[in-house]
């Protein structure tokens, strides 16, 4: 009995160790019934190693209520010294035939989207990433006030594997 326990314990440790993708930060926030225009979903974290490079991802969960095939985001990276880098990003959320991209077996799909590659956090301290949607209908100047179908917004930072 003891050998079987050790075998399963060892396999469990091996499984947990192999699932580590080098993530140094991962967080999600729920967006209630809709994501309001101008509502920033903010993630605050301490700078990891100031000499190493990291990849940053935006993680999104959407359901069938999302009415578009793409998504525009405004993402602001706030440095501890007050500098801000703002990016306007576009992501495909569905194939041309309407099939959702992302993973998941139910109506809820999860997308891991590239934000920044080989980022070095040169200043020690607290960083904040703010994410807002920038969706609007074609031909309309006003943005969508209440974006339906995005259920959760996340940020993930991973070590760059230089093997």
MDAnalysis code that builds the backbone (N, CA, C; Angstrom):
import MDAnalysis as mda
import numpy as np

u = mda.Universe.empty(489, n_residues=163, atom_resindex=np.repeat(np.arange(163), 3), trajectory=True)
u.add_TopologyAttr("name", ["N", "CA", "C"] * 163)
u.add_TopologyAttr("resid", np.arange(1, 164))
u.add_TopologyAttr("resname", ["UNK", "UNK", "UNK", "UNK", "UNK", "UNK", "UNK", "UNK", "UNK", "UNK", "UNK", "UNK", "UNK", "UNK", "UNK", "UNK", "UNK", "UNK", "UNK", "UNK", "UNK", "UNK", "UNK", "UNK", "UNK", "UNK", "UNK", "UNK", "UNK", "UNK", "UNK", "UNK", "UNK", "UNK", "UNK", "UNK", "UNK", "UNK", "UNK", "UNK", "UNK", "UNK", "UNK", "UNK", "UNK", "UNK", "UNK", "UNK", "UNK", "UNK", "UNK", "UNK", "UNK", "UNK", "UNK", "UNK", "UNK", "UNK", "UNK", "UNK", "UNK", "UNK", "UNK", "UNK", "UNK", "UNK", "UNK", "UNK", "UNK", "UNK", "UNK", "UNK", "UNK", "UNK", "UNK", "UNK", "UNK", "UNK", "UNK", "UNK", "UNK", "UNK", "UNK", "UNK", "UNK", "UNK", "UNK", "UNK", "UNK", "UNK", "UNK", "UNK", "UNK", "UNK", "UNK", "UNK", "UNK", "UNK", "UNK", "UNK", "UNK", "UNK", "UNK", "UNK", "UNK", "UNK", "UNK", "UNK", "UNK", "UNK", "UNK", "UNK", "UNK", "UNK", "UNK", "UNK", "UNK", "UNK", "UNK", "UNK", "UNK", "UNK", "UNK", "UNK", "UNK", "UNK", "UNK", "UNK", "UNK", "UNK", "UNK", "UNK", "UNK", "UNK", "UNK", "UNK", "UNK", "UNK", "UNK", "UNK", "UNK", "UNK", "UNK", "UNK", "UNK", "UNK", "UNK", "UNK", "UNK", "UNK", "UNK", "UNK", "UNK", "UNK", "UNK", "UNK", "UNK", "UNK", "UNK", "UNK", "UNK", "UNK", "UNK"])
u.atoms.positions = np.array([
    [0.823, -1.199, 0.000],
    [0.000, 0.000, 0.000],
    [0.862, 1.256, 0.000],
    [1.945, 1.246, 0.751],
    [2.835, 2.399, 0.833],
    [3.499, 2.724, -0.490],
    [3.862, 1.670, -1.256],
    [4.487, 1.892, -2.562],
    [3.512, 2.523, -3.552],
    [2.255, 2.102, -3.512],
    [1.248, 2.680, -4.400],
    [1.044, 4.155, -4.071],
    [0.995, 4.471, -2.775],
    [0.850, 5.866, -2.360],
    [2.022, 6.698, -2.865],
    [3.243, 6.189, -2.697],
    [4.440, 6.926, -3.156],
    [4.420, 7.111, -4.665],
    [3.975, 6.097, -5.391],
    [3.911, 6.196, -6.841],
    [2.949, 7.303, -7.267],
    [1.722, 7.310, -6.709],
    [0.749, 8.344, -7.067],
    [1.181, 9.725, -6.579],
    [1.813, 9.789, -5.432],
    [2.317, 11.064, -4.921],
    [3.388, 11.609, -5.867],
    [4.301, 10.731, -6.291],
    [5.359, 11.144, -7.216],
    [4.801, 11.587, -8.554],
    [3.812, 10.842, -9.065],
    [3.184, 11.228, -10.331],
    [2.455, 12.565, -10.202],
    [1.814, 12.789, -9.055],
    [1.129, 14.067, -8.825],
    [2.091, 15.233, -8.808],
    [3.218, 15.072, -8.134],
    [4.244, 16.132, -8.099],
    [4.781, 16.383, -9.494],
    [5.062, 15.326, -10.239],
    [5.557, 15.464, -11.613],
    [4.549, 16.204, -12.482],
    [3.275, 15.880, -12.346],
    [2.230, 16.539, -13.119],
    [2.157, 18.023, -12.788],
    [2.178, 18.360, -11.511],
    [2.152, 19.770, -11.111],
    [3.377, 20.509, -11.615],
    [4.533, 19.906, -11.559],
    [5.763, 20.547, -12.003],
    [5.731, 20.777, -13.508],
    [5.212, 19.820, -14.275],
    [5.193, 19.936, -15.730],
    [4.176, 20.955, -16.216],
    [3.199, 21.313, -15.400],
    [2.183, 22.277, -15.814],
    [2.630, 23.721, -15.629],
    [3.769, 23.944, -14.994],
    [4.253, 25.298, -14.764],
    [4.822, 25.851, -16.063],
    [4.176, 26.884, -16.593],
    [4.633, 27.504, -17.837],
    [5.509, 28.714, -17.559],
    [5.996, 28.851, -16.345],
    [6.821, 29.992, -16.000],
    [6.009, 31.222, -15.691],
    [4.780, 31.053, -15.296],
    [3.920, 32.190, -14.990],
    [4.396, 32.889, -13.719],
    [4.579, 34.208, -13.803],
    [4.966, 34.985, -12.622],
    [3.800, 35.826, -12.115],
    [2.766, 35.995, -12.939],
    [1.556, 36.706, -12.520],
    [0.394, 36.198, -13.363],
    [-0.730, 35.992, -12.715],
    [-1.941, 35.608, -13.426],
    [-3.137, 36.082, -12.617],
    [-4.030, 36.796, -13.260],
    [-5.221, 37.267, -12.576],
    [-6.375, 37.448, -13.540],
    [-7.580, 37.271, -13.026],
    [-8.809, 37.469, -13.798],
    [-9.737, 38.380, -13.005],
    [-10.550, 39.136, -13.736],
    [-11.623, 39.895, -13.116],
    [-12.887, 39.665, -13.931],
    [-13.978, 39.489, -13.231],
    [-15.276, 39.297, -13.866],
    [-15.817, 40.632, -14.359],
    [-16.443, 40.590, -15.533],
    [-17.167, 41.748, -16.040],
    [-18.633, 41.377, -15.849],
    [-19.371, 42.177, -15.117],
    [-20.747, 41.803, -14.765],
    [-21.579, 41.455, -15.986],
    [-22.761, 41.995, -16.132],
    [-23.621, 41.677, -17.268],
    [-23.105, 42.241, -18.581],
    [-22.346, 43.333, -18.501],
    [-21.762, 43.931, -19.703],
    [-20.524, 44.728, -19.300],
    [-19.668, 44.949, -20.290],
    [-18.440, 45.714, -20.080],
    [-18.729, 47.130, -20.550],
    [-18.808, 48.044, -19.618],
    [-19.198, 49.419, -19.935],
    [-18.064, 50.180, -20.616],
    [-18.444, 51.053, -21.542],
    [-17.482, 51.917, -22.221],
    [-16.751, 52.755, -21.171],
    [-15.449, 52.806, -21.256],
    [-14.649, 53.587, -20.314],
    [-14.315, 52.855, -19.024],
    [-14.879, 51.658, -18.829],
    [-14.591, 50.875, -17.623],
    [-13.257, 50.152, -17.815],
    [-12.262, 50.560, -17.042],
    [-10.954, 49.937, -17.115],
    [-10.892, 48.757, -16.151],
    [-10.450, 47.625, -16.668],
    [-10.204, 46.459, -15.831],
    [-8.715, 46.498, -15.517],
    [-8.381, 46.727, -14.245],
    [-6.999, 46.991, -13.843],
    [-6.375, 45.814, -13.114],
    [-5.088, 45.602, -13.405],
    [-4.292, 44.569, -12.760],
    [-3.022, 45.222, -12.230],
    [-2.754, 45.031, -10.955],
    [-1.590, 45.628, -10.310],
    [-0.668, 44.505, -9.844],
    [0.629, 44.673, -10.122],
    [1.605, 43.644, -9.749],
    [2.953, 44.295, -9.468],
    [3.764, 43.605, -8.686],
    [5.124, 44.049, -8.410],
    [6.027, 43.612, -9.553],
    [7.009, 44.447, -9.873],
    [7.917, 44.103, -10.960],
    [8.629, 42.798, -10.650],
    [8.640, 41.898, -11.630],
    [9.466, 40.701, -11.452],
    [10.934, 41.112, -11.633],
    [11.800, 40.203, -11.860],
    [13.219, 40.479, -12.070],
    [13.387, 41.590, -13.113],
    [14.130, 42.630, -12.778],
    [14.266, 43.788, -13.670],
    [15.248, 43.558, -14.815],
    [15.883, 42.401, -14.864],
    [16.844, 42.117, -15.934],
    [16.348, 41.067, -16.918],
    [15.336, 40.294, -16.532],
    [14.846, 39.216, -17.387],
    [13.684, 39.670, -18.257],
    [13.484, 38.949, -19.365],
    [12.397, 39.263, -20.298],
    [11.178, 38.396, -19.996],
    [10.006, 38.963, -20.262],
    [8.733, 38.288, -19.999],
    [7.794, 38.491, -21.180],
    [6.859, 37.562, -21.344],
    [5.784, 37.705, -22.315],
    [4.507, 38.022, -21.550],
    [3.715, 38.930, -22.107],
    [2.468, 39.332, -21.463],
    [1.294, 38.937, -22.365],
    [0.244, 38.422, -21.721],
    [-0.947, 37.974, -22.435],
    [-2.190, 38.587, -21.809],
    [-3.171, 38.853, -22.653],
    [-4.497, 39.231, -22.186],
    [-5.365, 37.990, -22.358],
    [-6.002, 37.591, -21.281],
    [-6.887, 36.424, -21.315],
    [-8.328, 36.909, -21.264],
    [-9.132, 36.402, -22.178],
    [-10.540, 36.795, -22.248],
    [-11.427, 35.571, -22.287],
    [-12.553, 35.672, -21.617],
    [-13.591, 34.646, -21.731],
    [-14.817, 35.314, -22.330],
    [-15.362, 34.676, -23.370],
    [-16.577, 35.199, -23.990],
    [-17.588, 34.080, -24.147],
    [-18.854, 34.483, -24.232],
    [-19.917, 33.509, -24.469],
    [-20.623, 33.864, -25.771],
    [-21.714, 33.166, -26.064],
    [-22.432, 33.365, -27.329],
    [-23.140, 34.705, -27.422],
    [-23.212, 35.476, -26.326],
    [-23.826, 36.800, -26.379],
    [-22.914, 37.838, -27.014],
    [-21.627, 37.488, -27.229],
    [-20.708, 38.450, -27.847],
    [-21.104, 38.616, -29.310],
    [-21.440, 39.856, -29.733],
    [-22.040, 40.034, -31.063],
    [-21.063, 40.290, -32.217],
    [-19.762, 40.247, -31.968],
    [-18.795, 40.615, -32.999],
    [-17.820, 39.472, -33.266],
    [-17.090, 39.575, -34.386],
    [-16.073, 38.572, -34.704],
    [-14.676, 39.046, -34.325],
    [-14.570, 40.298, -33.899],
    [-13.279, 40.834, -33.478],
    [-13.462, 41.636, -32.190],
    [-12.354, 42.123, -31.659],
    [-12.389, 42.911, -30.433],
    [-11.265, 43.920, -30.469],
    [-11.590, 45.182, -30.209],
    [-10.593, 46.234, -30.080],
    [-10.439, 46.567, -28.603],
    [-9.189, 46.668, -28.155],
    [-8.884, 47.014, -26.773],
    [-7.901, 48.170, -26.727],
    [-8.008, 48.970, -25.681],
    [-6.994, 49.967, -25.348],
    [-6.355, 49.475, -24.058],
    [-5.041, 49.249, -24.120],
    [-4.318, 48.704, -22.972],
    [-3.237, 49.692, -22.580],
    [-3.230, 50.043, -21.290],
    [-2.238, 50.984, -20.766],
    [-1.374, 50.293, -19.723],
    [-0.056, 50.344, -19.958],
    [0.925, 49.821, -19.017],
    [1.504, 51.005, -18.256],
    [1.203, 51.075, -16.959],
    [1.660, 52.175, -16.103],
    [2.884, 51.735, -15.317],
    [3.990, 52.471, -15.463],
    [5.244, 52.170, -14.790],
    [5.273, 52.821, -13.406],
    [6.098, 52.301, -12.499],
    [6.211, 52.902, -11.162],
    [6.696, 54.353, -11.187],
    [7.456, 54.745, -12.228],
    [7.980, 56.112, -12.305],
    [7.013, 57.081, -12.985],
    [5.788, 56.643, -13.296],
    [4.778, 57.523, -13.876],
    [4.635, 57.427, -15.382],
    [5.568, 56.797, -16.066],
    [5.446, 56.637, -17.520],
    [4.277, 55.719, -17.834],
    [3.649, 55.945, -18.997],
    [2.538, 55.118, -19.451],
    [2.763, 54.778, -20.915],
    [2.597, 53.505, -21.239],
    [2.607, 53.069, -22.636],
    [1.187, 52.612, -22.950],
    [0.571, 53.238, -23.962],
    [-0.801, 52.891, -24.354],
    [-0.776, 52.247, -25.740],
    [-1.521, 51.173, -25.873],
    [-1.626, 50.460, -27.143],
    [-3.090, 50.247, -27.490],
    [-3.411, 50.362, -28.782],
    [-4.718, 49.975, -29.290],
    [-4.516, 48.653, -30.019],
    [-5.244, 47.636, -29.585],
    [-5.035, 46.285, -30.092],
    [-6.316, 45.746, -30.708],
    [-6.155, 44.921, -31.736],
    [-7.302, 44.250, -32.348],
    [-7.051, 42.750, -32.342],
    [-8.071, 41.994, -31.948],
    [-7.985, 40.545, -31.913],
    [-9.169, 39.952, -32.665],
    [-8.917, 38.856, -33.371],
    [-9.986, 38.082, -33.997],
    [-10.585, 37.185, -32.927],
    [-11.894, 37.152, -32.839],
    [-12.578, 36.331, -31.840],
    [-13.328, 35.166, -32.469],
    [-13.564, 35.241, -33.794],
    [-14.308, 34.172, -34.484],
    [-13.759, 33.987, -35.890],
    [-13.949, 32.791, -36.411],
    [-13.580, 32.493, -37.792],
    [-14.606, 33.140, -38.711],
    [-14.310, 33.262, -40.015],
    [-15.271, 33.856, -40.940],
    [-16.636, 33.161, -40.962],
    [-16.665, 31.857, -40.641],
    [-17.946, 31.140, -40.630],
    [-18.714, 31.328, -39.317],
    [-18.150, 32.116, -38.383],
    [-18.829, 32.391, -37.120],
    [-18.413, 31.504, -35.970],
    [-17.609, 30.490, -36.235],
    [-17.151, 29.607, -35.152],
    [-16.185, 30.370, -34.250],
    [-16.434, 30.278, -32.939],
    [-15.587, 30.994, -31.985],
    [-14.180, 30.431, -31.966],
    [-13.213, 31.334, -31.843],
    [-11.841, 30.927, -31.582],
    [-11.706, 30.734, -30.074],
    [-10.616, 30.171, -29.643],
    [-10.401, 29.966, -28.220],
    [-10.665, 28.528, -27.836],
    [-10.474, 28.254, -26.572],
    [-10.638, 26.884, -26.082],
    [-11.852, 26.793, -25.175],
    [-12.379, 25.605, -25.072],
    [-13.532, 25.361, -24.214],
    [-14.544, 24.503, -24.927],
    [-15.187, 23.611, -24.172],
    [-16.151, 22.680, -24.745],
    [-17.582, 23.172, -24.638],
    [-17.804, 24.238, -23.900],
    [-19.156, 24.757, -23.721],
    [-19.306, 26.043, -24.529],
    [-20.344, 26.800, -24.240],
    [-20.552, 28.087, -24.906],
    [-19.554, 29.141, -24.444],
    [-18.832, 28.882, -23.364],
    [-17.836, 29.805, -22.844],
    [-16.482, 29.468, -23.453],
    [-15.882, 30.441, -24.137],
    [-14.584, 30.236, -24.780],
    [-13.529, 31.095, -24.086],
    [-12.343, 30.547, -23.975],
    [-11.227, 31.262, -23.358],
    [-10.160, 31.515, -24.408],
    [-9.709, 32.761, -24.480],
    [-8.698, 33.169, -25.451],
    [-7.488, 33.716, -24.719],
    [-6.316, 33.228, -25.101],
    [-5.048, 33.737, -24.581],
    [-4.424, 34.534, -25.717],
    [-4.398, 35.856, -25.562],
    [-4.025, 36.762, -26.637],
    [-2.695, 37.453, -26.322],
    [-1.806, 37.486, -27.304],
    [-0.523, 38.167, -27.109],
    [-0.761, 39.646, -26.839],
    [-0.065, 40.164, -25.841],
    [-0.074, 41.610, -25.578],
    [1.313, 42.180, -25.867],
    [2.328, 41.724, -25.139],
    [3.699, 42.191, -25.374],
    [4.653, 41.015, -25.268],
    [5.684, 41.050, -26.116],
    [6.657, 39.977, -26.171],
    [8.020, 40.501, -25.721],
    [8.751, 39.698, -24.964],
    [10.102, 40.036, -24.493],
    [10.153, 41.373, -23.760],
    [9.234, 41.563, -22.830],
    [9.159, 42.794, -22.046],
    [10.134, 42.706, -20.874],
    [10.875, 43.765, -20.665],
    [11.719, 43.890, -19.476],
    [11.106, 44.986, -18.623],
    [10.940, 44.722, -17.351],
    [10.405, 45.718, -16.411],
    [11.600, 46.409, -15.752],
    [12.076, 47.526, -16.327],
    [13.356, 48.106, -15.907],
    [13.328, 48.823, -14.557],
    [12.154, 49.171, -14.081],
    [12.030, 49.932, -12.838],
    [11.391, 49.036, -11.780],
    [12.016, 48.948, -10.620],
    [11.410, 48.187, -9.522],
    [10.213, 48.942, -8.982],
    [9.196, 48.195, -8.573],
    [8.028, 48.824, -7.987],
    [6.740, 48.225, -8.499],
    [5.659, 48.993, -8.343],
    [4.321, 48.539, -8.688],
    [3.932, 48.998, -10.088],
    [3.524, 48.039, -10.913],
    [3.029, 48.299, -12.259],
    [1.526, 48.071, -12.272],
    [0.842, 48.778, -13.164],
    [-0.587, 48.557, -13.367],
    [-0.859, 48.452, -14.861],
    [-1.655, 47.469, -15.226],
    [-2.132, 47.333, -16.606],
    [-3.632, 47.566, -16.574],
    [-4.093, 48.547, -17.347],
    [-5.517, 48.848, -17.469],
    [-6.010, 48.460, -18.852],
    [-7.129, 47.743, -18.907],
    [-7.670, 47.248, -20.176],
    [-9.098, 47.762, -20.333],
    [-9.363, 48.455, -21.454],
    [-10.702, 48.947, -21.791],
    [-11.073, 48.429, -23.171],
    [-12.352, 48.201, -23.397],
    [-12.779, 47.847, -24.754],
    [-12.954, 49.138, -25.552],
    [-12.734, 49.031, -26.851],
    [-12.873, 50.183, -27.748],
    [-13.756, 49.798, -28.937],
    [-14.846, 49.099, -28.653],
    [-15.720, 48.608, -29.713],
    [-16.741, 49.661, -30.130],
    [-17.015, 49.675, -31.427],
    [-18.092, 50.499, -31.980],
    [-18.594, 49.817, -33.238],
    [-19.791, 50.156, -33.602],
    [-20.374, 49.598, -34.820],
    [-19.826, 50.344, -36.027],
    [-19.729, 49.643, -37.143],
    [-19.215, 50.230, -38.378],
    [-20.074, 51.430, -38.761],
    [-19.407, 52.547, -39.055],
    [-20.102, 53.755, -39.479],
    [-20.615, 54.620, -38.340],
    [-20.434, 54.195, -37.111],
    [-20.894, 54.986, -35.963],
    [-19.696, 55.518, -35.197],
    [-19.795, 56.789, -34.798],
    [-18.700, 57.407, -34.053],
    [-18.700, 57.021, -32.581],
    [-19.886, 56.892, -32.018],
    [-19.990, 56.566, -30.603],
    [-19.624, 55.105, -30.371],
    [-18.859, 54.864, -29.328],
    [-18.509, 53.493, -28.972],
    [-19.702, 52.772, -28.359],
    [-19.597, 51.480, -28.256],
    [-20.649, 50.659, -27.655],
    [-20.648, 50.922, -26.151],
    [-21.778, 51.372, -25.626],
    [-21.867, 51.739, -24.209],
    [-21.787, 50.526, -23.299],
    [-22.463, 49.451, -23.655],
    [-22.491, 48.236, -22.841],
    [-22.206, 47.037, -23.736],
    [-20.974, 46.550, -23.678],
    [-20.560, 45.427, -24.512],
    [-20.945, 44.117, -23.829],
    [-21.785, 43.347, -24.472],
    [-22.251, 42.060, -23.945],
    [-21.321, 40.939, -24.399],
    [-21.299, 39.861, -23.640],
    [-20.645, 38.642, -24.070],
    [-19.234, 38.415, -23.578],
    [-18.538, 39.440, -23.119],
    [-17.232, 39.246, -22.490],
    [-17.515, 39.032, -21.009],
    [-17.136, 37.882, -20.486],
    [-17.489, 37.559, -19.101],
    [-16.345, 37.813, -18.123],
    [-15.097, 37.619, -18.587],
    [-13.929, 37.792, -17.721],
    [-12.772, 38.337, -18.523],
    [-11.955, 39.161, -17.857],
    [-10.754, 39.722, -18.464],
    [-9.592, 39.360, -17.555],
    [-8.495, 38.930, -18.157],
    [-7.348, 38.527, -17.357],
    [-6.041, 39.034, -17.921],
    [-5.018, 38.969, -17.081],
    [-3.657, 39.321, -17.470],
    [-2.748, 38.211, -16.981],
    [-1.809, 37.815, -17.838],
    [-0.839, 36.786, -17.458],
    [0.542, 37.226, -17.910],
    [1.519, 37.029, -17.051],
    [2.919, 37.339, -17.350],
    [3.704, 36.061, -17.168],
    [4.459, 35.698, -18.210],
    [5.245, 34.472, -18.171],
    [6.712, 34.758, -18.459],
    [7.574, 33.957, -17.876],
    [8.997, 34.026, -18.183],
    [9.201, 33.632, -19.641],
    [10.169, 34.275, -20.302],
    [10.526, 33.882, -21.664],
    [11.463, 32.701, -21.544],
    [11.123, 31.603, -22.197],
    [11.990, 30.414, -22.193],
    [13.052, 30.574, -23.256],
    [14.293, 30.663, -22.834],
    [15.400, 30.794, -23.778],
    [16.233, 29.526, -23.746],
    [15.582, 28.424, -24.099],
    [16.264, 27.120, -24.064],
    [16.731, 26.737, -25.430],
])
